[in-house]
Amino acid sequence: PISEDLSGEQTFIFALACWSRQTHDFAALTVTAAREGALHKSNSVTSVARSVRDGFCDLFDKQVLLKHQHLKYAFRNWVSICLCYLLGYYLSGSIFTRYNYVMAMTLTLLFVPEGSHVIEYE
């Protein structure tokens, strides 16, 4: 079981371990490419840029991202976030104080279809 006090530290250590594994793999790939003569000064920048681009593109599955249902879901969430931001920024009156987090949280909860979310204000 993860204690509440140490959960942040455990998450940090896990992220550090993942990052170090990725760094090790990248370094091994670079050394192997250098030994094979695949890295030259003229194309090392382009090969690193290509590697970064390919890695970024592999993060997302295009078949899932471009589905109609997923696009509808993403657009609906984007609109609600933008609307909450605009309402929180421009509405200032008797209920809400400008630049206060309570307004944004309350407006966000208004868009939740189920009324089961409870937030305690301090």
Order of alpha helices (4+ residues) and beta strands (2+ residues): alpha-alpha-alpha-alpha-alpha
